[in-house]
Amino acid sequence: MTPAQVVDTIASRKPSSELGSPEPERQSRSLARVVKQKPDSYAAAAEDLKRLDPTYLRAALNGLAAAVRAGRVFDWKPVVDMCVWVASRPRQIPGRKETPFDLDAHYDNQVRKVAETTISRLARKGYTEFLDLR
């Protein structure tokens, strides 16, 4: 599947409390592993990733950060743009309550922290041009 197809699939799923239904947290861990394996494709699809719920956006950013730690090379500019977008989101998602193993209730410090960590790791790996984007 292409990153756009993955985003479409995830974005179209509605959480279910039925026994055996996919848990958002488990799905997000799977997404992080896929993103780590194909960071160039997912970095290029950063605009599409913005359509994801914060739970999955956090996972995608975790996957990209893991790829940087593993020495993978990809175009970082769309990732930085996405991180800036994440930082500009309102904190609360109306009507969303926080529950364990469910969707993230907001764009809280956790998602923002992942964005900051991603940028920091890119800088340490020599991708310093992003500083001009701040």
Backbone bond lengths (Angstrom), bond angles and torsions (degrees), N, CA, C in turn:
res aa  C-N    CA-C-N  psi(-1)  N-CA   C-N-CA  omega(-1)  CA-C   N-CA-C  phi
1 M - - - 1.449 - - 1.522 110.18 -
2 T 1.308 115.84 144.04 1.455 120.39 175.37 1.526 108.88 -77.98
3 P 1.333 117.58 161.45 1.462 118.85 176.00 1.534 112.52 -55.95
4 A 1.325 117.45 -39.82 1.471 120.16 179.36 1.526 110.63 -62.41
5 Q 1.326 117.32 -39.36 1.465 120.47 178.11 1.527 111.29 -67.44
6 V 1.319 116.48 -39.31 1.467 120.55 177.80 1.531 109.33 -62.66
7 V 1.328 116.56 -45.83 1.463 120.62 179.19 1.527 110.10 -61.09
8 D 1.330 117.14 -45.22 1.474 120.57 178.74 1.523 110.86 -58.14
9 T 1.334 116.52 -44.64 1.462 120.89 -178.65 1.520 111.03 -63.45
10 I 1.318 116.82 -48.11 1.464 120.73 -178.47 1.528 110.55 -66.41
11 A 1.332 116.57 -44.51 1.461 120.37 -176.85 1.526 112.10 -65.47
12 S 1.323 117.31 -26.85 1.466 119.84 -177.72 1.528 113.01 -85.52
13 R 1.324 117.30 -12.62 1.470 120.40 -179.96 1.520 110.71 -76.59
14 K 1.305 114.04 138.75 1.461 119.95 175.31 1.527 107.41 -107.89
15 P 1.327 117.66 131.24 1.459 119.98 -179.57 1.527 110.91 -58.67
16 S 1.312 115.54 143.88 1.459 121.31 -179.64 1.517 108.77 -130.81
17 S 1.304 115.16 144.87 1.458 119.32 177.33 1.528 111.24 -95.96
18 E 1.328 116.89 7.20 1.460 120.75 179.74 1.526 110.32 -67.54
19 L 1.319 115.06 143.59 1.451 121.05 178.06 1.526 109.71 -60.19
20 G 1.299 116.54 131.72 1.455 121.41 178.70 1.517 114.62 87.88
21 S 1.327 117.72 -5.37 1.463 118.81 178.38 1.523 109.04 -74.95
22 P 1.334 117.11 152.01 1.466 119.57 -177.89 1.532 111.32 -61.62
23 E 1.294 115.29 133.46 1.460 120.71 177.80 1.524 108.54 -86.41
24 P 1.324 117.83 136.41 1.468 119.99 179.92 1.529 113.17 -55.26
25 E 1.329 116.96 -40.87 1.470 118.32 -178.19 1.526 111.38 -65.53
26 R 1.313 117.57 -40.36 1.471 120.89 178.10 1.528 110.14 -66.28
27 Q 1.321 116.58 -41.85 1.459 120.04 178.07 1.527 110.94 -63.99
28 S 1.325 116.51 -37.51 1.464 119.25 -179.41 1.523 111.32 -67.11
29 R 1.335 117.41 -35.49 1.470 119.85 176.62 1.531 110.52 -65.04
30 S 1.316 116.48 -38.40 1.473 120.43 176.93 1.526 110.22 -64.26
31 L 1.320 116.26 -42.54 1.465 119.97 178.36 1.527 110.53 -61.04
32 A 1.317 117.69 -43.23 1.472 120.92 179.48 1.523 110.93 -58.59
33 R 1.332 117.19 -40.76 1.477 120.19 179.26 1.534 110.90 -65.35
34 V 1.318 116.86 -41.74 1.470 120.55 179.93 1.530 110.24 -64.92
35 V 1.328 116.67 -43.90 1.466 121.07 -179.99 1.526 110.44 -62.86
36 K 1.319 117.31 -40.69 1.469 120.87 178.62 1.529 110.83 -61.07
37 Q 1.330 117.57 -36.75 1.461 121.40 -179.66 1.524 112.97 -73.42
38 K 1.336 117.06 -28.61 1.463 121.38 -176.52 1.530 110.64 -131.32
39 P 1.328 117.46 57.00 1.468 118.74 -173.77 1.518 113.50 -64.20
40 D 1.323 117.27 -32.79 1.467 118.84 -179.34 1.525 110.96 -63.31
41 S 1.331 117.08 -42.54 1.468 120.94 179.49 1.524 111.44 -66.22
42 Y 1.330 115.92 -42.57 1.463 119.12 -177.52 1.521 112.12 -76.46
43 A 1.313 118.40 -32.05 1.463 120.08 174.76 1.528 109.63 -63.80
44 A 1.314 116.33 -42.25 1.466 120.35 178.38 1.528 111.60 -65.03
45 A 1.323 116.87 -24.86 1.467 122.03 -179.09 1.530 111.58 -97.22
46 A 1.316 117.79 21.02 1.470 121.18 -176.29 1.529 111.99 -56.62
47 E 1.298 117.35 -36.05 1.474 119.90 178.61 1.527 110.43 -62.18
48 D 1.325 117.27 -40.56 1.465 121.61 176.40 1.531 111.10 -65.33
49 L 1.322 117.02 -38.71 1.463 120.78 -178.07 1.522 112.08 -60.78
50 K 1.316 117.64 -26.25 1.466 120.91 179.14 1.525 112.22 -61.44
51 R 1.318 117.62 -20.00 1.473 121.21 179.67 1.524 112.23 -76.36
52 L 1.322 116.68 -11.71 1.462 120.34 -176.49 1.516 111.75 -78.07
53 D 1.312 114.83 153.01 1.458 122.10 171.34 1.535 107.90 -59.74
54 P 1.343 118.23 150.58 1.472 120.40 179.39 1.531 114.25 -51.70
55 T 1.334 117.80 -32.00 1.466 121.16 178.50 1.526 110.53 -57.95
56 Y 1.318 116.01 -46.21 1.461 121.21 -176.45 1.527 111.51 -81.97
57 L 1.329 116.63 -31.36 1.462 119.45 175.73 1.524 109.70 -64.11
58 R 1.325 116.05 -40.64 1.475 120.28 176.05 1.526 110.03 -59.93
59 A 1.320 116.55 -42.42 1.469 120.54 179.58 1.522 111.25 -63.95
60 A 1.320 116.88 -42.54 1.466 119.99 179.20 1.529 110.46 -62.24
61 L 1.322 116.62 -42.97 1.467 119.86 177.88 1.524 111.16 -65.40
62 N 1.321 117.22 -37.90 1.469 120.14 175.44 1.528 110.43 -61.59
63 G 1.325 117.03 -41.47 1.460 121.26 178.44 1.513 111.96 -63.59
64 L 1.325 116.89 -41.50 1.469 120.36 178.15 1.528 110.73 -66.56
65 A 1.334 116.67 -41.30 1.472 119.85 177.92 1.527 110.40 -63.21
66 A 1.330 117.04 -39.55 1.470 120.75 178.10 1.528 110.43 -64.80
67 A 1.318 116.84 -37.01 1.468 120.50 177.90 1.526 110.79 -64.36
68 V 1.328 116.73 -40.92 1.471 120.34 177.65 1.525 109.63 -62.71
69 R 1.354 116.78 -44.48 1.474 120.12 178.74 1.521 111.36 -60.59
70 A 1.334 116.36 -31.57 1.460 121.04 -179.36 1.532 112.13 -83.81
71 G 1.327 116.57 2.07 1.458 119.93 177.16 1.520 114.73 84.10
72 R 1.319 117.58 13.56 1.460 121.00 179.45 1.525 109.80 -73.34
73 V 1.302 116.06 145.64 1.462 121.95 -178.56 1.523 108.68 -110.66
74 F 1.311 116.03 133.94 1.460 121.72 177.00 1.517 108.69 -157.93
75 D 1.321 115.81 166.21 1.459 121.25 179.65 1.524 108.25 -72.46
76 W 1.300 117.17 114.62 1.453 123.00 -172.91 1.514 113.41 -86.18
77 K 1.348 118.08 -19.27 1.474 119.21 -174.21 1.526 113.14 -57.46
78 P 1.343 120.02 -46.37 1.472 117.79 178.12 1.531 112.48 -63.15
79 V 1.323 117.30 -29.81 1.468 121.26 178.64 1.523 109.73 -68.56
80 V 1.321 116.83 -44.59 1.461 120.48 178.74 1.526 109.68 -62.95
81 D 1.334 117.32 -43.26 1.465 120.43 177.28 1.531 110.70 -58.41
82 M 1.336 116.30 -41.50 1.454 120.31 178.80 1.533 110.59 -65.82
83 C 1.319 117.30 -39.96 1.463 120.92 178.69 1.527 111.15 -63.09
84 V 1.311 116.70 -39.88 1.464 120.73 176.53 1.531 109.29 -63.05
85 W 1.332 116.55 -41.52 1.456 121.29 178.03 1.534 110.40 -61.40
86 V 1.340 116.90 -44.93 1.471 121.06 178.88 1.527 109.90 -57.68
87 A 1.321 116.42 -44.78 1.466 120.66 -177.91 1.524 111.99 -64.34
88 S 1.324 117.85 -22.15 1.464 121.10 -178.03 1.532 113.35 -90.76
89 R 1.322 117.48 -5.43 1.468 120.95 -177.42 1.523 110.66 -71.69
90 P 1.337 116.57 147.70 1.463 118.52 172.99 1.529 109.07 -64.02
91 R 1.301 116.32 147.69 1.459 119.96 -176.03 1.524 111.47 -63.69
92 Q 1.308 118.16 -52.57 1.460 122.98 -173.55 1.527 112.27 -85.95
93 I 1.323 115.69 146.82 1.451 123.11 170.53 1.522 105.14 -107.57
94 P 1.341 118.33 114.67 1.467 120.80 -174.88 1.532 112.27 -53.00
95 G 1.334 115.65 132.13 1.451 121.85 176.69 1.512 115.92 80.00
96 R 1.313 118.28 -2.31 1.458 121.38 -177.33 1.512 109.56 -93.47
97 K 1.326 116.74 130.17 1.459 122.41 176.34 1.519 108.75 -113.00
98 E 1.309 115.30 147.20 1.460 120.62 -179.20 1.518 110.86 -84.02
99 T 1.335 114.55 127.30 1.453 120.79 174.68 1.524 107.69 -137.83
100 P 1.337 118.11 150.43 1.463 119.63 179.97 1.530 111.14 -63.78
101 F 1.309 116.89 143.14 1.457 124.75 175.93 1.528 112.63 62.54
102 D 1.313 117.23 23.04 1.453 120.99 -179.91 1.522 108.03 -118.79
103 L 1.303 116.02 -168.01 1.452 120.47 178.39 1.523 110.27 -68.96
104 D 1.336 116.07 146.34 1.457 119.71 176.02 1.523 108.91 -58.44
105 A 1.308 117.21 140.88 1.462 121.70 -176.67 1.524 112.64 -81.57
106 H 1.325 117.49 -14.36 1.461 119.84 -174.76 1.521 110.82 -167.60
107 Y 1.320 114.55 169.90 1.462 121.18 170.57 1.513 105.58 -85.71
108 D 1.295 117.03 76.18 1.452 121.26 -174.28 1.521 109.62 -90.78
109 N 1.301 113.61 -169.36 1.458 120.06 -178.99 1.520 112.46 -57.66
110 Q 1.338 117.99 -27.93 1.459 119.72 -177.68 1.530 111.26 -63.43
111 V 1.322 116.97 -48.56 1.464 119.86 179.07 1.521 109.57 -66.87
112 R 1.319 116.08 -43.22 1.473 119.24 179.00 1.527 110.89 -63.33
113 K 1.330 117.34 -38.14 1.465 121.58 179.49 1.525 110.36 -63.06
114 V 1.334 116.30 -41.63 1.464 119.42 177.75 1.529 109.71 -62.42
115 A 1.324 117.23 -41.17 1.465 120.63 178.46 1.528 110.30 -61.37
116 E 1.325 116.74 -46.17 1.462 120.27 179.22 1.526 111.49 -63.59
117 T 1.318 116.87 -41.40 1.458 121.32 179.01 1.517 110.88 -62.82
118 T 1.319 116.64 -41.55 1.464 120.67 179.10 1.521 110.09 -60.24
119 I 1.320 116.51 -47.94 1.467 120.16 179.02 1.523 110.42 -61.66
120 S 1.326 117.05 -43.31 1.462 121.35 -179.52 1.524 111.24 -60.70
121 R 1.325 116.75 -44.40 1.464 120.37 -179.46 1.530 110.79 -66.66
122 L 1.310 116.58 -37.79 1.464 119.45 176.63 1.532 109.87 -61.27
123 A 1.317 116.68 -42.54 1.465 120.41 179.79 1.521 111.13 -62.34
124 R 1.333 117.07 -43.18 1.462 120.19 -179.87 1.517 112.48 -66.18
125 K 1.321 116.96 -26.40 1.467 120.57 179.46 1.527 111.82 -85.58
126 G 1.325 116.81 3.61 1.453 119.64 175.99 1.517 115.28 99.97
127 Y 1.316 116.98 3.77 1.465 120.13 177.22 1.522 108.36 -86.70
128 T 1.325 117.28 71.52 1.459 120.27 -172.39 1.521 114.11 -89.34
129 E 1.319 118.21 -10.24 1.463 119.59 -178.43 1.516 112.03 -62.03
130 F 1.329 118.62 -22.77 1.455 121.44 -177.80 1.516 111.70 -61.89
131 L 1.333 117.28 -21.91 1.456 119.95 -178.93 1.519 111.60 -58.33
132 D 1.330 116.87 -28.00 1.452 121.42 177.58 1.524 112.07 -68.20
133 L 1.316 118.14 -16.86 1.458 122.47 -176.23 1.523 113.16 -87.21
134 R 1.307 117.27 -13.30 1.470 120.27 -175.76 1.505 112.13 -67.08
